[in-house]
């Protein structure tokens, strides 16, 4: 059965409400302990099997689902379809170190917004939850670079015409967009290009408008679909 760490079924807008879905007790409890130490995040449900996860997705509102890729009989497509009823809910996949680029590409295309390795540092867990909750895409930079390289060289992308909107970007906007695609934060982009963080945010606003995307996640997906990688 699904277990809750809170008696409140109504969503508390002051906290990021998280569901932890993992079949391994040690991993599930370890993740829960790390999260519970952050005053801005609350675990509302812990589940150990697919049936309980489906029930939680159908009946409760929450912000982020931490989902172990090894959950038995997991049907990621089914879970993502259920979560469409809850517009705020986002998924972070927890995976083994032997991930592959195709898995990450497929997951992001399907709607997953984060990708955590099981051997990642504990401090990255809460950072990932907060970033994904804010509408960003979370993946370690080295992982994202590999994905972008694999995607840009895939047969499906060879010879594919990019949308004309790409060519409306200025030189600076193009640089910023490509740095976003490698997983850099606004602060890191600002340092890399010797700009202020405020200037980077302004350029991003113009990039989003020109490419008709709403946020960084959609920009990265746009990059995937259009081979916007050098």
C-alpha positions as CSV (number, residue, x, y, z in Angstrom):
1,X,0.0,0.0,0.0
2,X,1.0,3.6,-0.5
3,X,2.3,5.3,2.6
4,X,2.2,9.0,3.5
5,X,4.5,11.1,5.5
6,X,1.8,13.7,5.9
7,X,-1.9,13.6,7.0
8,X,-2.8,16.4,4.7
9,X,-4.3,15.3,1.4
10,X,-4.9,18.9,0.2
11,X,-2.0,20.5,-1.6
12,X,0.1,22.9,0.5
13,X,1.2,25.6,-1.9
14,X,4.1,26.7,0.5
15,X,5.9,23.3,0.0
16,X,7.0,21.3,-2.9
17,X,5.0,18.1,-2.5
18,X,6.8,14.9,-3.6
19,X,5.9,11.3,-4.2
20,X,8.7,8.7,-3.9
21,X,8.2,5.5,-6.0
22,X,10.8,2.8,-5.4
23,X,10.6,-0.9,-4.8
24,X,13.8,-1.1,-2.8
25,X,13.2,-0.1,0.9
26,X,16.8,1.0,1.6
27,X,16.8,3.4,-1.4
28,X,13.3,4.6,-0.8
29,X,14.0,5.4,2.9
30,X,17.4,6.9,2.1
31,X,15.8,9.3,-0.5
32,X,13.1,10.2,2.0
33,X,15.5,11.0,4.7
34,X,17.5,13.4,2.5
35,X,14.3,15.2,1.3
36,X,12.9,15.5,4.8
37,X,15.9,17.5,5.9
38,X,14.8,20.3,3.5
39,X,12.2,22.6,5.0
40,X,10.9,23.5,1.5
41,X,10.0,20.0,0.4
42,X,7.4,17.6,1.8
43,X,7.0,13.9,1.0
44,X,3.3,13.2,0.7
45,X,3.4,9.6,-0.5
46,X,5.9,6.7,-0.6
47,X,5.0,3.7,-2.9
48,X,6.8,0.5,-3.6
49,X,4.8,-0.9,-6.5
50,X,3.1,0.1,-9.7
51,X,-0.5,-0.4,-8.5
52,X,-0.1,1.9,-5.6
53,X,1.7,4.5,-7.8
54,X,-1.2,4.4,-10.3
55,X,-3.6,5.0,-7.4
56,X,-1.7,7.9,-6.1
57,X,-1.4,9.5,-9.6
58,X,-5.2,9.1,-10.1
59,X,-6.3,10.4,-6.7
60,X,-3.9,12.9,-5.4
61,X,-2.2,16.2,-6.4
62,X,1.5,16.7,-6.0
63,X,4.4,18.5,-7.6
64,X,7.2,16.1,-8.3
65,X,7.3,12.3,-8.7
66,X,10.7,10.7,-8.0
67,X,10.4,7.5,-10.0
68,X,12.9,4.6,-9.8
69,X,13.3,3.2,-13.4
70,X,13.6,-0.3,-11.8
71,X,10.0,-0.2,-10.4
72,X,8.6,-3.6,-11.4
73,X,6.3,-3.6,-14.5
74,X,6.8,0.1,-14.9
75,X,4.9,1.6,-17.8
76,X,6.3,5.1,-18.1
77,X,3.9,6.1,-20.8
78,X,0.9,5.1,-18.7
79,X,2.2,7.1,-15.7
80,X,2.9,10.2,-17.8
81,X,-0.7,10.0,-19.2
82,X,-2.1,9.8,-15.7
83,X,-0.1,12.8,-14.6
84,X,-1.5,15.0,-17.5
85,X,-4.6,15.3,-15.3
86,X,-2.4,17.0,-12.7
87,X,-0.8,19.9,-14.7
88,X,1.7,20.7,-12.0
89,X,3.2,17.2,-11.6
90,X,6.6,16.6,-13.0
91,X,8.7,13.4,-13.2
92,X,12.3,12.8,-12.2
93,X,13.7,9.4,-13.2
94,X,16.1,7.7,-10.9
95,X,18.4,5.4,-12.9
96,X,21.5,3.2,-12.6
97,X,24.9,4.4,-13.7
98,X,24.7,2.3,-16.9
99,X,22.2,4.7,-18.5
100,X,22.2,5.3,-22.2
101,X,21.6,8.3,-24.3
102,X,18.6,6.8,-26.0
103,X,16.9,6.2,-22.7
104,X,17.3,9.9,-21.7
105,X,16.1,11.2,-25.1
106,X,13.1,9.0,-25.0
107,X,12.2,9.9,-21.5
108,X,12.5,13.7,-22.1
109,X,10.5,13.5,-25.3
110,X,7.8,11.6,-23.3
111,X,7.6,14.4,-20.7
112,X,10.1,13.4,-18.0
113,X,11.8,16.5,-16.6
114,X,14.7,15.2,-14.6
115,X,17.2,12.4,-14.7
116,X,19.2,11.4,-11.6
117,X,21.8,8.7,-11.2
118,X,21.6,6.5,-8.2
119,X,25.2,7.3,-7.3
120,X,24.8,11.1,-7.5
121,X,25.7,13.2,-4.5
122,X,22.8,13.7,-2.1
123,X,22.9,17.5,-2.4
124,X,21.9,17.1,-6.1
125,X,18.6,15.4,-5.1
126,X,17.0,18.5,-3.5
127,X,18.4,20.8,-6.2
128,X,16.9,18.6,-8.9
129,X,13.5,18.6,-7.2
130,X,13.5,22.4,-6.9
131,X,14.8,23.0,-10.5
132,X,12.2,20.7,-12.0
133,X,9.5,22.2,-9.9
134,X,10.5,25.6,-11.3
135,X,10.0,24.4,-14.8
136,X,13.6,23.5,-15.7
137,X,15.1,20.3,-17.1
138,X,17.5,18.6,-14.7
139,X,20.4,16.4,-15.9
140,X,24.1,16.4,-15.1
141,X,25.9,18.5,-17.6
142,X,28.1,15.6,-18.9
143,X,25.0,13.5,-19.4
144,X,23.2,16.3,-21.4
145,X,26.3,16.9,-23.6
146,X,26.4,13.2,-24.5
147,X,22.7,13.2,-25.3
148,X,23.0,16.3,-27.5
149,X,26.0,14.8,-29.3
150,X,24.2,11.5,-29.9
151,X,21.0,13.2,-31.0
152,X,22.7,15.5,-33.4
153,X,24.5,12.7,-35.1
154,X,21.5,10.3,-35.3
155,X,20.3,9.2,-38.7
156,X,16.8,10.7,-38.1
157,X,18.4,14.2,-37.7
158,X,20.7,14.1,-40.7
159,X,19.5,16.3,-43.5
160,X,16.5,17.5,-41.5
161,X,15.7,21.1,-42.1
162,X,15.7,23.3,-39.0
163,X,12.8,25.6,-38.4
164,X,13.4,29.1,-39.9
165,X,12.9,30.6,-36.4
166,X,16.4,29.5,-35.5
167,X,17.9,31.8,-38.1
168,X,16.1,34.8,-36.4
169,X,18.4,34.5,-33.4
170,X,21.2,36.9,-33.0
171,X,24.8,35.7,-32.5
172,X,24.5,36.2,-28.7
173,X,21.1,34.5,-28.5
174,X,22.5,31.6,-30.5
175,X,25.4,31.2,-28.0
176,X,23.1,31.4,-25.0
177,X,20.6,28.9,-26.5
178,X,23.4,26.4,-27.1
179,X,24.7,26.8,-23.6
180,X,21.3,26.2,-22.2
181,X,21.2,22.9,-24.3
182,X,24.4,21.8,-22.5
183,X,22.7,22.2,-19.1
184,X,24.3,25.5,-17.9
185,X,22.4,27.7,-15.5
186,X,21.9,31.4,-16.1
187,X,24.7,32.2,-13.7
188,X,27.1,29.9,-15.5
189,X,26.1,31.2,-18.9
190,X,26.7,34.8,-17.7
191,X,30.2,33.9,-16.5
192,X,31.0,32.0,-19.7
193,X,29.9,35.0,-21.9
194,X,31.0,37.8,-19.6
195,X,27.5,39.1,-19.2
196,X,25.3,39.9,-16.3
197,X,22.8,37.4,-15.2
198,X,20.1,39.9,-15.8
199,X,21.2,40.3,-19.4
200,X,21.2,36.5,-19.9
201,X,17.6,36.4,-18.6
202,X,16.6,39.2,-21.0
203,X,18.2,37.3,-24.0
204,X,16.4,34.1,-22.9
205,X,13.1,36.0,-22.9
206,X,13.7,37.0,-26.5
207,X,14.8,33.5,-27.5
208,X,11.7,32.0,-26.0
209,X,9.5,34.5,-27.9
210,X,11.3,33.9,-31.2
211,X,11.2,30.2,-31.0
212,X,7.7,30.1,-29.5
213,X,8.7,28.1,-26.4
214,X,7.7,28.8,-22.8
215,X,10.7,27.8,-20.7
216,X,14.1,26.2,-20.7
217,X,12.7,22.7,-20.9
218,X,10.8,23.5,-24.1
219,X,13.9,25.2,-25.5
220,X,15.9,22.0,-24.9
221,X,13.2,19.9,-26.5
222,X,13.2,22.3,-29.4
223,X,16.9,21.7,-29.7
224,X,16.4,18.0,-29.7
225,X,13.7,18.1,-32.4
226,X,15.6,20.5,-34.7
227,X,19.2,19.4,-34.2
228,X,20.2,22.8,-32.8
229,X,23.6,21.7,-31.8
230,X,27.0,22.6,-33.2
